[in-house]
C-alpha cells in the first residue's frame, strides 16, 4: 500500500521545479519576441496554441486563425520591441507572464512609439509550451497624461 502511495505521489509531482519552469518560459518569451520582430510566421504558428484567445489594445478579440492572418498579412513592422519587468508565475503546467514592452512599430507606414503592458498565459502539453491567452494594454505616455 505504501508503495502505491509513493508511486502516485511521484507521478503527480512535476519533474521540473518552478525555477526551471520560469527559465523555460522566459526562453519561450524570447523566441516569441524574435519571431515577432522577424515576422517569422512558421515559428509563431508553433508558439501559438490552437485555442489561442488574444485581446488587443482596443478590446478586440482574436482567435489563432485571425491572429495569424493579421501576423502574416497585416501592414505592420516592429523596429523596436523591448520587454522589461518580465515576471513569470508558474502554476503547474501553466505559466502566467506579465511585463511591459517599449516599442516602435510602423502600421500603414506610420510610426508609433510607446509602451504597453502585457499578460501571456503559456500552457505546457507534451513537453511543449504554447501561448494560449494574450492581452495587451497601452501604457499612457507620462508627458501626454492629464495633470
C-alpha positions, 0 to 999 in steps of 0.5 A: 500500500505504501508503495502505491502511495509513493508511486502516485505521489511521484507521478503527480509531482512535476519533474521540473521545479518552478525555477526551471519552469520560469527559465523555460518560459522566459526562453519561450518569451524570447523566441516569441519576441524574435519571431515577432520582430522577424515576422517569422510566421512558421515559428509563431504558428508553433508558439501559438496554441490552437485555442489561442484567445488574444485581446488587443489594445482596443478590446478586440478579440482574436482567435489563432486563425485571425491572429495569424492572418493579421501576423502574416498579412497585416501592414505592420513592422516592429523596429523596436520591441523591448520587454522589461519587468518580465515576471513569470508565475508558474502554476503547474503546467501553466505559466502566467507572464506579465511585463511591459514592452517599449516599442516602435512599430510602423502600421500603414507606414506610420510610426508609433512609439510607446509602451504597453503592458502585457499578460501571456498565459503559456500552457505546457502539453507534451513537453511543449509550451504554447501561448494560449491567452494574450492581452495587451494594454497601452501604457499612457505616455507620462508627458501626454497624461492629464495633470 
